[in-house]
Amino acid sequence: MTPTPLTKKLVHVTALALAIAGIVSGALYARAAVAQDSGPMLISDQFNNRVIEVDPATHKVLWQFGNGSDIPGPHSVVGVNDAERFGSLTLISGTGTPPGLPGCSNTVNGCPDNRVFIVDPAGGIIWQYGQAGVTGAGPDQLNTPVQSLFLVSFPGHFGPNVLITDQGNQRIILVNLNHQILWQYGTTGVSGDGPNQLNSPNSAEVLSNGHILIADENNNRAIEIKSNGQLVMQFTAGGTLSGVAFASRLSNGDTLITDSNNNRIVEVNGSDQIVWQYFTNTQAGSNPDPLPTRAVRLQNGDTLISDQFNNRVIEITKAGKIVFQQGELNVPGDGFNQLDGPYDAKEIGDFTGLTPPF
């Protein structure tokens, strides 16, 4: 009997799921043995329309996806906001670029991408959710996906699945490899601060207790919810946050928040009290409003910061000393050791988007 298109699709999805599961199992084993020495950095170089892996010792690009085009396609990504390496695969969020910003030639309509996809080491897209350049909220459609997270499991749902922060649709969704939405928080197309409402969410992380930590950007807060939508905790750093671009839970129980509009990275304890902070606009020659977009705490205790409009990624110690920098301070470019609006950076094998004790 000749396989039908549906049968072929199911076989492909099953094979892909098994292959990814094997890669993830190996990645988790390898991650446990990662040394404390700095590894390669994976950077979402937003306005250069590319994701790059760089050697922190030499600043050389070791791997790249994205040919710089502002038209989304099989070899391009537009306005990339987020990237995650798991095993040999890379999960990329093609957010798109609004009109008037670098990296987009369409000054009227902007340059949408609206895809989340998985890329193999050779740069081939092996899975995708969302359609290139299509903005929507229907089946297999997204509106400004700013972040995504690959999950082996999620409360009530075994994977592999992908958790997507679908900012323009005001929601967080969990989708499987067959493009089905399994879970959602946030009312599609409705911005607000009430139950099941978000206002331009910018990230979502799954905590070790099964809760979900969401950076609710324009509500100036990070919220922790149960998978049933119940609000557990709200973090505002005592009401001082403005533009929460990212939040993650640290191994000590504190929460690290990227307070973008205040050009600050802030750590708060369980009582929402500030216990540490760092401003990215105090260095001579800095952009006065660099609007940092991502900060993650590394295993060595340092903090890796995507200092967006300073066009650099920096690693700082607890005392605020810069021990690594990729990109020239406040100088956009696409040449050697140059970046243009980097939105996200992670050390491969260190921070993968999962919080301890994963």
C-alpha positions in Angstrom: 0.0 0.0 0.0 1.4 3.4 -0.9 1.8 5.7 2.1 -0.6 8.7 2.2 0.8 12.2 2.7 -0.6 12.2 6.2 1.1 8.8 6.9 4.4 10.2 5.6 4.0 13.3 7.8 3.4 11.2 10.9 6.4 9.0 10.1 8.6 12.1 9.6 7.4 13.7 12.9 7.9 10.4 14.8 11.4 10.0 13.4 12.2 13.6 14.1 11.0 13.3 17.7 13.0 10.1 18.3 16.1 11.7 16.7 15.7 14.9 18.8 15.1 12.9 22.0 18.4 11.0 21.4 20.2 14.2 20.9 18.7 15.8 24.0 19.6 12.7 26.1 23.2 13.0 25.0 23.2 16.8 25.5 21.9 16.4 29.1 24.6 13.9 29.9 27.3 16.0 28.3 26.0 19.1 30.2 26.6 17.4 33.5 30.3 17.1 32.7 30.8 20.6 31.5 33.9 22.3 32.9 33.8 25.7 34.5 36.1 27.1 31.7 34.3 29.4 29.3 32.8 27.7 26.3 31.6 29.0 23.0 28.9 31.8 23.1 25.7 31.6 21.1 24.6 35.1 20.2 21.4 36.4 18.5 22.8 39.2 16.5 19.4 40.8 15.9 19.9 43.5 13.3 22.6 41.6 11.4 19.8 38.9 10.9 22.0 36.1 12.1 22.8 33.7 15.0 26.5 33.2 15.6 28.6 30.9 17.7 31.8 32.7 18.8 35.0 31.6 20.5 35.3 33.9 23.5 39.1 33.6 23.5 39.6 34.7 19.9 36.2 36.4 19.1 36.1 34.4 15.9 32.8 33.2 14.5 32.7 29.3 14.6 29.2 28.8 13.2 26.5 31.0 11.7 22.9 30.7 10.6 21.4 33.6 8.6 22.7 35.2 5.5 21.8 38.7 6.4 18.7 38.9 4.2 15.7 40.7 5.6 13.4 38.3 3.8 12.7 35.1 5.8 13.6 31.9 4.1 15.4 28.5 4.4 18.8 30.1 4.9 17.8 33.4 6.5 16.3 34.7 9.8 15.0 38.3 10.3 15.3 40.2 13.6 16.4 37.1 15.6 15.7 37.6 19.3 16.5 34.2 20.8 18.6 31.1 20.2 19.2 27.9 22.2 21.6 25.1 21.5 20.6 21.6 22.6 22.9 18.8 21.5 23.9 19.6 17.9 20.7 21.4 17.1 19.8 25.1 17.5 16.3 26.5 18.3 15.9 30.0 16.8 13.1 32.6 17.2 12.7 34.6 14.0 10.9 37.6 15.5 11.1 40.1 12.6 12.0 43.8 12.6 9.6 46.7 12.8 9.9 49.6 10.3 12.6 52.2 11.2 15.0 49.8 12.8 18.3 48.5 11.4 18.4 45.3 9.4 15.1 46.0 7.6 14.8 47.7 4.2 11.0 48.1 4.3 10.5 51.4 6.1 6.7 51.2 5.7 5.6 47.7 6.6 8.7 46.4 8.4 10.2 42.9 7.9 8.2 40.2 9.7 9.5 36.7 10.1 7.2 35.0 12.6 8.8 31.6 12.8 10.3 29.4 15.5 12.5 26.7 14.0 15.2 24.0 14.7 18.3 24.1 12.6 20.9 21.2 12.2 24.6 21.9 12.2 24.7 22.2 8.4 22.1 25.0 8.6 19.1 23.1 7.4 15.7 23.7 9.0 14.4 20.4 10.2 11.3 21.7 12.1 9.3 24.9 12.1 6.3 26.5 13.7 4.9 29.6 12.0 5.0 30.7 8.4 7.7 32.9 6.9 6.5 36.5 6.8 2.9 35.6 7.8 1.5 37.4 10.9 -1.5 35.7 12.5 -3.0 33.8 15.4 -4.5 30.8 13.5 -3.1 27.3 13.2 0.7 27.3 12.7 0.8 31.1 12.9 2.6 33.5 15.2 2.9 37.2 15.7 6.3 38.4 16.8 7.7 35.3 18.6 10.4 36.6 20.8 11.6 33.5 22.6 11.3 29.8 22.6 12.4 26.9 24.8 12.9 23.2 23.9 11.3 20.9 26.5 11.6 17.2 27.0 8.6 17.5 29.4 6.1 20.0 30.7 3.5 19.6 33.5 0.9 17.2 32.0 2.6 17.0 28.6 5.5 14.8 27.7 7.7 16.0 24.9 9.5 16.9 22.9 7.6 20.2 22.8 8.5 23.8 22.3 7.4 26.6 24.6 6.9 29.8 22.5 6.5 33.4 23.8 4.2 34.7 21.1 4.4 38.4 22.0 2.2 40.1 19.5 -0.6 37.6 20.3 -0.2 38.2 24.0 0.3 34.6 24.9 2.7 31.8 25.8 2.0 28.5 24.0 3.3 25.0 24.2 3.3 23.2 20.8 4.3 19.7 19.9 6.3 18.7 16.8 3.0 18.0 15.0 2.1 21.8 15.3 -0.6 21.3 17.9 -1.1 23.8 20.7 -1.1 21.8 23.9 -1.2 24.6 26.5 -1.6 28.3 26.6 -1.4 31.2 29.0 -2.6 34.6 28.0 -5.8 35.4 26.1 -5.0 35.6 22.4 -4.9 39.1 21.1 -5.9 40.7 24.5 -3.4 42.7 26.5 -4.1 43.2 30.2 -2.9 42.4 33.7 -5.8 40.3 35.0 -6.1 36.5 35.2 -4.9 34.8 32.0 -3.7 38.2 30.6 -0.3 39.4 29.6 1.0 42.7 28.0 3.7 42.0 25.5 5.3 39.0 27.2 9.0 38.6 26.4 10.1 35.3 27.8 8.9 32.1 29.6 11.0 29.7 31.6 10.0 26.4 33.2 11.1 26.1 36.8 12.2 23.0 38.6 8.9 22.9 40.5 6.9 22.8 37.2 5.9 26.4 37.5 6.3 28.9 34.6 8.2 32.2 35.1 7.1 34.8 32.6 8.6 38.2 31.8 5.5 40.3 31.3 7.3 43.2 29.7 4.8 46.0 29.5 3.1 45.1 32.8 6.6 45.8 34.3 6.7 42.5 36.2 7.8 38.9 36.2 5.1 36.4 37.2 5.4 32.9 38.4 2.3 30.8 37.6 1.3 27.1 38.0 0.5 25.2 34.8 -3.2 25.6 35.6 -2.8 29.4 35.3 -2.8 30.2 39.1 -0.6 33.1 40.0 1.9 32.1 42.6 4.2 35.2 42.8 4.7 38.6 41.2 8.1 40.3 41.0 8.4 44.0 40.5 11.6 44.8 42.5 9.5 46.9 44.9 7.6 48.5 42.0 10.8 49.8 40.3 10.8 47.6 37.2 10.1 49.1 33.7 10.1 46.9 30.7 10.9 43.4 31.9 12.7 41.8 29.0 13.7 38.5 30.7 13.5 36.6 34.0 15.1 33.4 35.2 15.3 31.5 38.5 18.7 31.1 40.1 20.0 28.1 42.0 19.9 30.1 45.3 16.1 30.7 44.8 16.5 34.4 43.7 15.1 35.7 40.4 17.3 37.5 37.9 15.5 40.1 35.9 16.4 42.2 32.9 15.0 45.6 33.7 15.4 47.0 30.2 14.0 50.5 30.3 16.1 51.2 33.4 19.2 49.8 31.7 19.6 47.5 34.7 20.0 43.9 35.6 18.5 43.2 39.0 18.4 40.2 41.3 15.5 39.9 43.8 14.9 37.5 46.6 11.7 35.6 47.3 10.3 38.7 49.1 10.9 40.8 46.0 13.7 42.7 47.6 16.7 43.8 45.5 19.9 41.9 46.5 22.1 42.8 43.5 22.0 45.1 40.5 24.1 46.3 37.6 23.6 49.2 35.2 24.9 48.8 31.7 25.0 52.6 30.8 27.6 53.9 33.2 30.8 53.2 31.2 32.4 56.1 29.3 31.2 56.1 25.7 28.1 54.1 26.5 24.7 54.7 24.8 22.7 56.5 27.5 19.8 54.1 26.9 21.3 50.7 25.7 18.1 48.8 26.8 19.7 45.5 27.7 17.5 42.6 26.7 18.9 39.4 28.3 20.9 38.5 31.4 21.7 34.9 32.5 23.7 33.7 35.4 26.5 31.4 34.5 27.8 28.4 36.5 30.9 30.3 37.6 28.7 33.0 39.2 29.2 35.6 36.5 26.4 37.2 34.6 26.2 37.3 30.8 24.4 40.3 29.5 23.1 41.2 26.0 23.6 45.0 26.1 21.5 45.6 23.0 22.0 49.2 21.9 25.6 49.2 23.2 26.0 46.5 20.5 27.9 44.2 22.8 27.6 41.1 25.0 29.4 41.3 28.3 30.3 38.9 31.1 30.6 40.5 34.5 31.6 39.3 37.9 29.5 39.8 41.0 31.5 42.9 41.7 30.6 44.3 38.2 34.0 43.8 36.5 33.8 43.1 32.8 35.8 39.9 32.1 34.6 39.3 28.5 33.1 41.4 25.8 32.0 40.6 22.3 31.3 43.6 20.1 32.6 47.2 20.3 31.0 49.5 22.8 28.2 51.5 21.1 29.5 50.7 17.6 27.2 48.6 15.4 28.8 46.5 12.7 29.0 43.1 11.0 32.8 42.8 10.8 35.3 41.0 13.1 34.2 41.3 16.8 31.2 43.5 15.9 27.5 43.1 16.6 24.4 45.1 15.8 21.7 45.0 18.5 22.5 41.6 20.1 19.3 40.4 21.8 20.4 37.2 23.4 23.6 35.4 24.5 24.2 32.1 26.2 27.3 30.1 26.9 26.8 26.7 25.2 26.5 23.9 27.7 26.0 26.3 30.6 22.7 28.2 30.4 20.2 26.5 28.1 17.0 28.1 29.2 16.3 25.4 31.8 16.6 26.3 35.4 18.3 24.2 38.1 18.3 21.3 38.9 17.6 20.3 35.2 
